[in-house]
């Protein structure tokens, strides 16, 4: 099992909007990727977009390489898009 990167408490906050197919286990998979990247979720907001699509906005601390995290999230099977938001 891969060990997560330690979380840095003084790190900047990265805000992400993740769109995904609304199916069981997707939230677990997304947060697992954030955890493995050393992130600490500080805020979460969810919304339904359509019948089978949802979005989650995360504010995450402790991410040293946001491009790498976004690429890892995008590779998840049910994730449709990942974007940085203000």
N, C-alpha and C positions, 0 to 999 in steps of 0.2 A: 504494500500500500504506500502511495506517495505521501510524503510528509508535507504539510502546508508551509508556506513562507510565513515567518512571524509577522504579526500586525504591528505597524508603527502608529502609535497614538497621535503623533503630531503631523500625520500625512494629510495632504489635500483631499478634499472630497471629490469623487468622480460621480457625476450624475448620468445614468444610463436609462434609456427607454428600450425595453425588450418586448417585441411583438412575437407572439407564438400561437400555435394551434392549442386551443383550450382542451387539454387532455390530462388525465391523471399522471402525476409524477414529474411534470415539466418544471414546476417551481422547485422541487427537490434537485433536479439536474442542474438548473441554472444556479441555485445557491451553492451547490457543490463545486461548480467551476469557480465561482467567486471565492469560496473558501480555499480551494487549492492554489489560487493565485495570491493568497495572503490577505484577501480583503475582509473587511469587517462591515457588514451591512448596518448603516446608521438610520436609514429611512426606507420604507416601502409603501407604494400606493398602487393599487390594482384597479383596472377598469375593463369591462367587457367592450369589445369593439364590434363584434358581429356574432352570429350564431355559434361559430366554432373558433373564433379568434379572440384573444385577450392581449392586454398590454400590462406590463409592470414597470413602474419607474423605481429605480434603486438609487440611493445615495450611498456610496461605498468609500471607506477610508482604507489606506494601506496598500493601494495598487501602485506599484512602481512602473509597470509597463501596460498602459491602457490599451494600446493597439494589440498586444498579445492576448489580453483578456477578451477584447471584443472579437478577435478571431476565434478564440476557443468557444465563446458563446455562440457565434454564428455557425460553427460546425455541429452544434447539437441538432439532433434529428428534427425536433418540433419547432425550433426557433426560426422565425421568418425574417426578422431584421433586428439589428442592434444599432442604436444611435446615441451619441453624446448629446445631452440636453443641458441648457443653462440652469 
